Amino acid sequence: MRLWILFIFLGLGLMVNAQEVEHEGVKYVIKGETILKDGKDVTSTLSEEKRKEIRAIFDKTKAATLEAEAKAKLAAQEQKEAEKAAAKLEKEQKEAQRAIKKAVKAQKQAEKEQKRAEKALKKKEKAQEAFEKVTKKLEQNQEKYEKLKRKGKLSPNDEEKWLNKLDKLQTSLDKAKKKL
């Protein structure tokens, strides 16, 4: 596209420099105040009226070429602005995509953290249940042991087994406390 605009400018520039005018089928070249026909000065041989007509045609042609040049420049400027706007839009889209990727990554990280927290909570609840279960079992066995001991229904072998059982339960209770 830029190449076409360049060709338009070059063509218009050549047209302005040539300053060629056609009047009544004859081509005239205007250089400053002189009018040339086939490279020869014919300014003095033309009537005043014909000179004015040739000048008027020349002025119209020149104005048209200047206007065309201005339009071409304006078109080129508008194209540059459009390209800049497109580049800016593309940059904004890339930034938006980066922001979306960051947000997705942060969301995934938050989900992972939530899963870890849920796991830790389940583990803690499980440890709490185990602790309560062992505590309850220890208390029940201690009460049963005390009851049997008061009634005198324990033989020395049974008492040793009960103490051993209570000791194991106490160890289990300590382990459950550590897990908490």
C-alpha positions in Angstrom: 0.0 0.0 0.0 2.8 2.4 0.8 4.4 1.6 -2.5 1.2 2.8 -4.3 1.1 6.0 -2.4 4.7 6.6 -3.3 3.9 6.1 -7.0 1.0 8.5 -6.7 3.2 11.2 -5.2 5.9 10.7 -7.8 3.3 10.9 -10.6 1.8 14.1 -9.2 5.1 15.6 -8.7 6.1 15.0 -12.3 2.8 16.4 -13.5 3.4 19.6 -11.4 6.9 20.0 -12.7 6.0 19.4 -16.3 3.4 22.2 -16.3 2.0 21.0 -19.6 -1.3 22.4 -20.8 -3.4 21.5 -23.8 -5.5 24.2 -25.5 -7.5 23.7 -28.7 -5.6 20.5 -29.5 -2.2 22.1 -29.1 0.2 21.3 -26.3 1.9 24.2 -24.5 4.5 24.1 -21.8 4.5 26.9 -19.2 7.8 27.9 -17.5 7.3 30.8 -15.2 5.9 33.6 -17.4 6.9 32.1 -20.8 4.7 29.8 -22.9 6.5 27.2 -25.0 5.2 25.3 -28.0 7.5 22.4 -29.2 10.3 23.9 -27.1 10.1 27.4 -28.7 8.9 30.5 -27.0 5.5 31.6 -28.4 4.5 34.0 -25.6 4.8 37.1 -27.8 3.0 35.5 -30.8 -0.1 34.5 -28.8 -2.9 37.0 -28.2 -3.6 38.3 -24.7 -6.9 36.4 -24.6 -5.3 33.1 -25.6 -2.6 33.6 -23.0 -5.2 34.2 -20.3 -7.1 31.0 -21.4 -3.9 28.9 -21.3 -3.0 30.4 -17.9 -6.5 29.6 -16.6 -6.3 26.0 -17.8 -2.8 25.8 -16.2 -4.1 27.2 -12.9 -7.0 24.7 -12.9 -4.7 21.8 -13.6 -2.2 22.9 -11.0 -5.0 23.4 -8.4 -6.4 19.9 -9.2 -2.9 18.3 -8.8 -2.3 20.1 -5.6 -5.7 19.0 -4.3 -4.9 15.4 -5.4 -1.6 15.6 -3.6 -3.3 16.9 -0.4 -5.8 14.1 -0.6 -3.0 11.5 -1.1 -1.1 12.9 1.9 -4.2 12.9 4.0 -4.9 9.3 2.9 -1.3 8.3 3.8 -1.6 10.0 7.2 -4.9 8.3 7.9 -3.4 5.0 6.9 -0.5 5.5 9.3 -2.9 6.4 12.1 -5.0 3.3 11.3 -1.8 1.1 11.5 -0.9 2.7 14.8 -4.3 2.1 16.2 -4.2 -1.5 15.0 -0.8 -2.0 16.6 -2.1 -0.5 19.8 -5.1 -2.7 19.8 -3.0 -5.8 19.2 -0.8 -4.8 22.1 -3.8 -4.3 24.4 -5.1 -7.7 23.3 -1.8 -9.3 24.2 -1.8 -7.6 27.6 -5.4 -8.8 28.2 -4.4 -12.4 27.3 -1.5 -12.1 29.8 -3.8 -10.9 32.5 -6.2 -13.7 31.8 -3.4 -16.3 32.0 -2.3 -14.7 35.3 -5.8 -14.9 36.7 -6.2 -18.5 35.6 -2.9 -19.4 37.2 -3.8 -17.6 40.4 -7.2 -19.4 40.5 -5.5 -22.8 40.1 -3.1 -21.9 42.9 -6.0 -20.9 45.1 -7.7 -24.2 44.4 -4.6 -26.1 45.3 -4.3 -24.2 48.5 -8.0 -24.9 49.3 -7.5 -28.6 48.7 -4.4 -28.7 51.0 -6.4 -26.9 53.6 -9.3 -29.3 53.3 -6.9 -32.3 53.5 -5.3 -30.8 56.6 -8.7 -30.2 58.2 -9.8 -33.8 57.4 -6.5 -35.1 58.9 -7.0 -33.0 62.0 -10.6 -34.1 62.4 -9.6 -37.8 62.0 -6.8 -37.3 64.6 -9.4 -35.6 66.9 -11.8 -38.6 66.5 -9.0 -41.1 67.2 -7.9 -39.1 70.3 -11.5 -39.0 71.6 -12.0 -42.7 70.9 -8.8 -43.7 72.7 -9.6 -41.4 75.6 -13.1 -42.9 75.9 -11.7 -46.4 75.7 -9.0 -45.7 78.3 -11.5 -44.2 80.7 -14.0 -47.1 80.3 -11.2 -49.6 80.8 -9.9 -47.7 83.9 -13.4 -47.7 85.4 -13.9 -51.4 84.7 -10.4 -52.1 86.2 -11.2 -50.0 89.3 -14.6 -51.7 89.6 -13.2 -55.2 89.3 -10.4 -54.2 91.8 -12.8 -52.9 94.4 -14.9 -56.0 94.2 -11.8 -58.1 94.5 -12.5 -60.2 91.4 -9.0 -59.7 90.0 -6.3 -62.4 90.3 -2.7 -61.3 90.2 -2.4 -62.5 86.6 -5.6 -60.7 85.6 -4.4 -57.5 87.3 -1.1 -57.7 85.4 -3.0 -58.1 82.1 -5.3 -55.2 83.0 -2.3 -52.9 83.8 -0.6 -54.0 80.6 -3.8 -53.2 78.6 -4.1 -49.8 80.4 -0.5 -49.0 79.7 -1.0 -49.8 75.9 -4.0 -47.6 75.9 -2.1 -44.8 77.5 0.6 -45.2 74.9 -2.0 -45.0 72.2 -3.4 -41.9 73.8 0.0 -40.2 73.8 0.4 -41.1 70.1 -3.0 -39.6 69.3 -2.0 -36.4 71.2 1.1 -36.1 69.1 -0.9 -36.4 65.9 -3.1 -33.6 67.1 
